[in-house]
Amino acid sequence: MITTPCYSDAFSKLLESGELKISAIKVDRISISFQLLLAKICFHHHFSVVERINSCASMYSRSIQGHHMCLLVKMGDNSISVDGKCSDSTLLGNLLDELKQTLTESC
């Protein structure tokens, strides 16, 4: 993945395009702050934050093959849910598996 900035209007158009596949994960027993959690996702998985409101954030990255990757990260009571959308469903599944592993190991 390549850390790629994305403006909120372009991010919205991408989500509305209907070209992206969707998948989600949930990780329980999260004990770190939301800010630190976002920093770990940005650092380990090369995402940028498009928008953050309270304990919910939209994130974006792009693969070296040009596939768009969009995440909606929501923090609940001691848990985190991540909804992902990507133009390649296999890439999305692999990334969510890696993300779950990162969050499980570090939290």
N, C-alpha and C positions, 0 to 999 in steps of 0.2 A: 504494500500500500504506500501511496505517496501523499504526504501531508499537503492538502490543497485547500486554500481558502475558498469560501463560497458565500456570496451575499444572500440574505434571506429571501429576496424576491426570486433569484435564480433557483434557490433551494426549493421554494414553494412550487415553482413551475415544474421542476424535476419530479417532485412527489405527485403532482397532479397529472403527469404525462400518461400514466397507466402502463408504462413500459417496464416498471420495476417489480420484481418478485418480493414477497414479504415472508418474514419468519421472526420468531421472538424467543427470548430466554428469560428466566427469572433465577436470581441467585439470592438465597436466604442467608441470614446471619452475617450481614454486612455491618461492620462496626467503625468504619472510617467516615470522615466527613465527605459530603458531596463534592466539595472542591478538590479534595485529594483524589477521589475516585475519577473525576473527569481528567485530572492531570495524568493519572495512570493510563487511562484510555488513550489520551493524546500522545503520551510518550511511547508506550509499548506497541500501540497499533496505528500510529501516525494519522490520527484524526484531528480536525480542527473544530472548535465550537462555533456554530452558526448563530445560535441564540440560546440564552439561558434565562429562565424565569423560575425563581425559587429553587425547588429541588427537581426541576425538569429541564433537560437540555437537548437541543437538536445538534447533531454532529455530522460532519461530512469528510469523506476521503475518496480517493480515486486509485484504482489499481494501475499497475504499469501497462496493462492491456487497454486501459481507458474505461473500465467498468466503474460506474458511479456507485458509491456506498453511502447510504443515509441511515443514521441511527436516531432514535428517540430514547433517551435515557431518563428513567423516572425512579426516584428514590422514595421508598415507602418506609414503614417502621421496620428497621433492621433488614430490609431487602432492597433489591434493585431489579428493575425490569428493563429489558432492552428490546425494542422493536426495531428490526432492521429491514431495509429495502435495498435491493441491488439489481442491476441488470443481468447478473449471472447468479442463478440460485445455488450452484455448487460453491462458488466463492463466498456467498452469504453464509451458507451453512458452516463452512470451514472457519470463517472469521468469528461467527458466534460461538463455536466450540472453543476457539483459542481465547476469546474474550472471557468466556465462563471460567476457563482454566486460570487465567490471570487474576480474575476477581476472587476466585476460590482460594488461590495460593496466598494472595496478599491481604486478605481481609479476615 
